[in-house]
């Protein structure tokens, strides 16, 4: 049986898959910390954001960079106010047109039924390689 917090995360993922990130934003605290491990100047969706509007900017940047064909959460682990999810994403990088499959770990902290912190860990080298647009020969 899922904990309440796991149910909140499952619904947030459903909203993301259904392209309804405005619904997802409604379950974020006003001071949410949203972080995808990686240097922002190396790939637009990497970096740190604060507030629900910052999280929405992350989703905008992700959508500009990646055409997601499959977003697949696989395992949920809950401990108190923390939910950890492992999964994978399959898609195509828009600029390079290269396919990518990447495994990830999402760590959520919840407060009063809302997401207060999000951390994403993934193979940044694989993402950067897939995002790299080949240079034209001179």
Buried (B, 14 or more C-beta within 10 A) or exposed (E): EEBEBBBBBBEBBEBBEEEEBEEBBEBBBEEBBBBBBBEEEEBBBBBEBEBBEBBBBBBEBBBEBBEBEEBBBEEBEBEEBEBBBBBBBEBBBEEBEBEBBBBBBBBBBBEEEBBBBBBBBBBBEEBBEBBEEEEEEE
